[in-house]
Amino acid sequence: MCSSDLNMHRSRQTAAHFTYVEECDVTELVALRKRAKSRAEERGLKLSFLPFIVKAVCAGLKKFPIVNATLDEGKQEIVLRKRYHIGVAAATADGLIVPVVKDADQKSLFEIAKTLDELSEKTRAGKASRDDLTGSTFTISSLGTLGGVLATPIINFPEVAILGVHKMKPTPVVRDGEIVVREMMNLSISLDHRIVDGYEGAQFLQHVISLLEDPTLMFMEMV
């Protein structure tokens, strides 16, 4: 069992898991990524949706710092962490691996995309270092096209929350009294209810969603 699997097992044994789910209209994000994709390709980068999600998460963590906390179980103290190291959980033949984008709040979208590509390549080649795979303060769990409608992600111990990113697809929805087709996906957040109040966790997720639904806000906030 790898360290990430051990962390998940320990989390299930200790954390009081609470999960909140909400829809996210990513139509504007899809359009923005389409425009930015060619610019990224000019730099030799593959721009997925993950860098945008990472940036939105960083903004949410700054607004709701308790979600970026950890519990010092020995001292029974809550420690608010002031750096934003975002883990991106990925399933491999060797178990769950969580490459970590260090200081993600200080990186541009393209820098995050480059870091994710490098970490993914190193992980596939079995060359990822311990530093590449440890030290996250918050984790994003995404299965890409296999993301499904909904899942309950398990918190990556000793973190206190994890974001689940689910399948994105065209969906008929009602806007201004009319049925229109929008790009929709579900986001789920699991929280350690010992540390994070459910209402505050929901506020965090709603803030992340607001940035993904109107991604220009991310640039206005300079996250």
C-alpha positions as CSV (number, residue, x, y, z in Angstrom):
1,M,0.0,0.0,0.0
2,C,1.5,3.4,-1.1
3,S,1.6,6.4,1.3
4,S,-1.4,8.0,-0.3
5,D,-3.5,4.9,0.2
6,L,-2.3,4.8,3.8
7,N,-3.3,8.4,4.3
8,M,-6.7,7.7,2.9
9,H,-7.1,4.7,5.2
10,R,-6.1,6.8,8.2
11,S,-8.5,9.5,7.1
12,R,-11.4,7.1,7.1
13,Q,-10.5,6.0,10.6
14,T,-10.1,9.4,12.1
15,A,-11.9,12.2,10.2
16,A,-15.6,12.8,10.5
17,H,-16.4,13.0,6.8
18,F,-19.2,15.3,5.6
19,T,-19.8,15.8,1.8
20,Y,-21.5,18.7,0.1
21,V,-22.3,18.7,-3.7
22,E,-23.3,21.4,-6.1
23,E,-23.7,21.9,-9.8
24,C,-21.3,24.2,-11.7
25,D,-22.1,25.8,-15.1
26,V,-18.7,25.8,-16.8
27,T,-19.9,27.1,-20.2
28,E,-17.8,30.3,-19.9
29,L,-14.8,28.3,-18.7
30,V,-15.1,26.0,-21.7
31,A,-15.0,29.0,-24.0
32,L,-12.1,30.6,-22.2
33,R,-10.0,27.4,-22.2
34,K,-10.7,27.0,-26.0
35,R,-9.3,30.5,-26.6
36,A,-6.3,29.9,-24.4
37,K,-5.5,26.5,-25.6
38,S,-3.8,27.6,-28.9
39,R,-1.7,30.1,-26.9
40,A,-0.6,27.3,-24.6
41,E,0.2,25.0,-27.5
42,E,2.5,27.7,-28.9
43,R,4.5,27.2,-25.7
44,G,4.4,23.5,-26.0
45,L,1.8,23.1,-23.2
46,K,-1.4,21.1,-22.9
47,L,-4.0,23.2,-21.2
48,S,-6.6,21.1,-19.4
49,F,-9.3,22.5,-17.1
50,L,-7.3,21.5,-14.0
51,P,-5.1,24.7,-13.9
52,F,-8.3,26.8,-13.8
53,I,-9.7,24.7,-11.0
54,V,-6.4,24.9,-9.0
55,K,-6.5,28.7,-9.3
56,A,-10.1,28.9,-8.1
57,V,-9.3,26.6,-5.2
58,C,-6.4,28.8,-4.1
59,A,-8.7,31.8,-4.1
60,G,-11.3,29.8,-2.1
61,L,-8.6,28.7,0.4
62,K,-7.5,32.3,1.0
63,K,-11.0,33.4,1.6
64,F,-11.8,30.4,3.9
65,P,-8.4,29.5,5.5
66,I,-9.9,26.9,7.8
67,V,-10.3,24.7,4.7
68,N,-6.5,24.9,4.2
69,A,-5.9,23.8,7.8
70,T,-4.6,20.7,9.5
71,L,-5.2,19.1,12.9
72,D,-2.2,18.5,15.1
73,E,-3.6,15.5,16.9
74,G,-0.8,15.3,19.4
75,K,-1.5,18.8,20.7
76,Q,-5.2,18.8,19.6
77,E,-4.6,22.2,17.9
78,I,-5.9,23.4,14.6
79,V,-3.0,24.8,12.4
80,L,-3.9,27.3,9.7
81,R,-1.4,26.8,6.9
82,K,-0.4,29.9,4.9
83,R,1.1,28.2,1.8
84,Y,-1.0,26.6,-0.9
85,H,0.3,23.3,-2.1
86,I,-2.3,21.6,-4.2
87,G,-2.3,17.9,-4.6
88,V,-4.0,16.3,-7.7
89,A,-5.0,12.8,-7.0
90,A,-4.5,10.3,-9.8
91,A,-5.2,6.5,-9.9
92,T,-2.3,4.4,-11.2
93,A,-1.5,0.7,-11.4
94,D,0.5,1.1,-8.3
95,G,-2.3,2.8,-6.3
96,L,-3.4,6.3,-5.7
97,I,-0.7,8.9,-6.4
98,V,-1.0,12.6,-5.4
99,P,1.5,14.8,-7.3
100,V,1.7,18.2,-5.6
101,V,1.8,21.7,-7.2
102,K,3.8,23.7,-4.7
103,D,2.8,27.3,-4.0
104,A,0.1,27.1,-6.7
105,D,-1.2,30.5,-5.8
106,Q,2.0,32.1,-7.0
107,K,1.9,30.3,-10.4
108,S,0.2,31.4,-13.6
109,L,-2.3,29.1,-15.4
110,F,0.4,28.2,-17.9
111,E,3.0,27.6,-15.1
112,I,0.5,25.3,-13.3
113,A,-0.2,23.5,-16.6
114,K,3.6,23.0,-17.1
115,T,4.0,21.7,-13.6
116,L,1.2,19.3,-13.9
117,D,2.6,17.9,-17.2
118,E,6.0,17.5,-15.7
119,L,4.7,15.8,-12.6
120,S,2.4,13.5,-14.7
121,E,5.3,12.5,-16.9
122,K,7.6,11.8,-13.9
123,T,4.8,9.8,-12.2
124,R,4.2,7.6,-15.2
125,A,7.9,7.0,-15.6
126,G,8.2,6.1,-11.9
127,K,10.7,8.9,-11.4
128,A,8.6,11.2,-9.1
129,S,10.5,12.1,-6.0
130,R,9.1,12.1,-2.4
131,D,9.0,15.9,-2.6
132,D,6.9,15.7,-5.8
133,L,4.3,13.5,-4.0
134,T,4.1,14.9,-0.5
135,G,3.4,18.2,1.3
136,S,0.0,19.0,-0.1
137,T,-2.3,21.2,2.0
138,F,-5.4,20.6,-0.1
139,T,-6.2,17.9,-2.7
140,I,-8.3,17.8,-5.9
141,S,-9.6,14.4,-7.0
142,S,-10.4,14.2,-10.7
143,L,-11.1,11.2,-12.9
144,G,-11.3,13.2,-16.1
145,T,-13.7,11.6,-18.6
146,L,-14.5,8.9,-16.0
147,G,-15.5,11.5,-13.4
148,G,-19.1,10.2,-13.3
149,V,-22.1,12.1,-11.9
150,L,-21.1,12.0,-8.3
151,A,-18.6,10.5,-5.9
152,T,-17.6,11.0,-2.2
153,P,-13.9,11.7,-2.2
154,I,-11.9,10.6,0.8
155,I,-9.8,13.3,2.6
156,N,-6.1,13.0,2.1
157,F,-4.9,12.9,5.7
158,P,-3.8,15.1,7.5
159,E,-5.7,17.6,5.3
160,V,-9.2,18.6,6.3
161,A,-11.0,18.7,2.9
162,I,-10.8,17.4,-0.6
163,L,-12.5,18.5,-3.8
164,G,-14.1,16.0,-6.2
165,V,-14.3,17.1,-9.9
166,H,-16.9,15.1,-11.9
167,K,-17.8,14.7,-15.5
168,M,-18.5,17.7,-17.6
169,K,-21.2,17.4,-20.3
170,P,-23.8,19.4,-22.3
171,T,-27.0,19.5,-20.2
172,P,-30.4,21.2,-20.8
173,V,-31.0,23.7,-18.0
174,V,-33.5,26.6,-17.4
175,R,-32.1,30.1,-17.8
176,D,-34.3,33.2,-17.7
177,G,-37.4,30.9,-18.1
178,E,-36.0,29.1,-21.2
179,I,-34.5,25.7,-21.7
180,V,-30.9,26.1,-23.0
181,V,-28.0,23.7,-23.3
182,R,-25.0,24.5,-21.0
183,E,-21.8,22.8,-20.1
184,M,-22.4,21.5,-16.6
185,M,-20.5,19.4,-14.1
186,N,-20.9,18.5,-10.4
187,L,-18.3,19.4,-7.7
188,S,-18.2,17.6,-4.4
189,I,-16.3,18.5,-1.3
190,S,-15.6,16.2,1.6
191,L,-14.8,17.9,4.9
192,D,-13.5,16.8,8.3
193,H,-16.5,18.0,10.3
194,R,-14.3,18.0,13.4
195,I,-12.5,21.0,11.9
196,V,-14.6,22.6,9.2
197,D,-18.3,23.5,9.8
198,G,-20.5,22.3,7.0
199,Y,-21.8,25.8,6.3
200,E,-18.3,27.2,5.9
201,G,-17.3,24.3,3.6
202,A,-20.4,25.0,1.5
203,Q,-19.4,28.7,1.3
204,F,-15.9,27.7,0.2
205,L,-17.3,25.5,-2.6
206,Q,-19.8,28.2,-3.7
207,H,-16.9,30.7,-4.0
208,V,-14.9,28.2,-6.1
209,I,-18.0,27.7,-8.3
210,S,-18.5,31.4,-8.7
211,L,-15.0,31.7,-10.1
212,L,-15.3,28.8,-12.5
213,E,-18.7,30.1,-13.7
214,D,-17.2,33.5,-14.4
215,P,-13.5,32.9,-14.8
216,T,-12.7,36.5,-15.5
217,L,-13.2,37.0,-11.7
218,M,-10.1,35.0,-11.1
219,F,-8.0,37.6,-12.9
220,M,-9.8,40.4,-11.1
221,E,-8.9,38.9,-7.8
222,M,-5.3,38.3,-9.0
223,V,-5.2,34.7,-7.7
